[in-house]
Amino acid sequence: MLYDPEANILCWEVSRDNISKAKNFGSFIIHFSKTGKPVIIEILDASSFIGQFEKIKKLKDIKDIKRIVPAGN
């Protein structure tokens, strides 16, 4: 996994296959082989994505998540 701070892109190589095409999924670009297997996953605006990941990680620290009730209830 590589991070380019100037471009703010996180690049994850998941396969060593040759790249045939790429598809854009919002903040993600996935490069595929001829058989449709993901080869590289790029995360654009990676610092924002990592920030969201940290929020999710903090939720894992809550031991009894059943006690969380949506506002207004």
Secondary structure, DSSP 8 states (H G I E B T S, - for coil): -EEETTTTEEEEE---S---EEEEETTEEEEE-TTS-EEEEEEETHHHHHHHHHHHHHHHT-S-GGG---TT-
